[in-house]
Amino acid sequence: TEEASETDMGKSEEFTEIKE
């Protein structure tokens, strides 16, 4: 999640679902 938010704050939600 941290990496995702650093890469794309807007896409953090999508990354969170994939990471989790």
C-alpha positions as CSV (number, residue, x, y, z in Angstrom):
1,T,0.0,0.0,0.0
2,E,2.8,2.4,0.9
3,E,4.5,1.8,-2.4
4,A,1.3,2.3,-4.3
5,S,0.4,5.5,-2.6
6,E,3.9,6.8,-3.4
7,T,3.5,5.8,-7.0
8,D,-0.1,6.9,-7.6
9,M,-2.2,8.5,-4.9
10,G,-5.3,8.3,-7.2
11,K,-4.6,4.6,-8.1
12,S,-3.9,3.8,-4.4
13,E,-7.3,2.2,-4.2
14,E,-6.7,-0.1,-7.1
15,F,-3.3,-1.1,-5.9
16,T,-4.6,-1.7,-2.4
17,E,-7.1,-4.3,-3.7
18,I,-4.4,-6.0,-5.7
19,K,-1.8,-5.9,-2.9
20,E,-4.3,-7.1,-0.3
